[in-house]
Amino acid sequence: MDFPFFSAPMVGISNLAFRTVLRRYRPAGVQSLAFTEMLSSRRLPTERLGDRPETAFDESEDDLVPQIVGSEPRFLEASIAKLARLRPVALDVNMGCPVAHAFRRDWGVALMRDPERAENVVRTCVRHSRWPVSVKIRTGLEDDPERLVDFARMLEEAGAAWITVHPRTAAAKRRGRARWEYIARVRDAVGLPVVGNGDVQTAEDAFEVIRQTGCDGVMVGRASLGRPWIFWQIAEALGLPEPLGREGSSAPRGGVAEADEARDAVLFLIDEASARFSPTDAFDRVRYFLRWQSLWLPFGHELMRRVGRARELARARLEIEQFFARPQCMSERSALLG
């Protein structure tokens, strides 16, 4: 892998259509990763891949990393066997999701309160996976960096290939400041690669988290919806080639240029979602994408109001085109963190 900058696995977002949008902005010729959204190890064994947008994939995807959540070895083993159909390059284990339905099942970040059980999850996945296994974690249930470091060391000993650290507690969710210094502590404590996640809204933020922590890669959360071209901006700063089809162009920068790109990105997403999902699923995924992207637009609430009154995707597309027909200016940052 020579471009260790990724969009985070996000529920309702990291589907095939959105992954296709992201690849539009990746520099040509690099090796990187594209994550699915969180997939339930309880559900995967009995479903047919592709029946839902969450599991839809394309045979051409050669960078895919499914993310699974769960804690029961028999379901994890069966899920890993099922995911071979996707021809993934790695497998990611979710130990960071703080939502209640996952927490009640001892999934996601709840595993961080039980290191022994978490270790068994990782060892099970490593034993049954033919691909490298990564783990995405938070600070934990409490703001305790020593416990975080101990947990990361355990993951290394259990066979994790790399760790992604989102340095917020479970209760914080996306609120408050991400404690980048905790990423540095994990990076210093383990011998495997560490990816930093949290509060990366601009290309400059991505370089700053590396500078401050020494991490080996950067995962971008909701900002990769606000500006999926952030990966082009990062690549440009590194002197890497433009994305395919954008040769000779510069990455959009500045409020007006980025707002124009936001229009193009969502219209492309509509085309991809329409081609790959049912009309209802496509409409739902586009609306959910806009819910987050609109936070970087000063009048994004008006865009969401217009889309909200639409009843089908063709009408929503018209509302989006009309909204962007008037000059817009994208904000550099959103109040949203994460």
Secondary structure, DSSP 4 states (H G I P E B T S, - for coil): ----EEEPP-TTT-SHHHHHHHHTTSPTT----EEEEEEETTTGGGS-TTSSGGG---TT--SEEEEEE---HHHHHHHHHHHGGG--S-EEEEE----HHHHHTT-GGGGGG-HHHHHHHHHHHHHH-SS-EEEEEEEESSS-HHHHHHHHHHHHHHT-SEEEEEEEETTTTT-S---HHHHHHHHHH-SS-EEEESS--SHHHHHHHHHHH--SEEEE-THHHH-TTHHHHHHHHTTPPPPTT-TT-----SHHHHHHHHHHHHHHHHHHHHHHS-HHHHHHHHHHHHHHHGGGSTTHHHHHHHHHH-SSHHHHHHHHHHHHHS-----S--S---
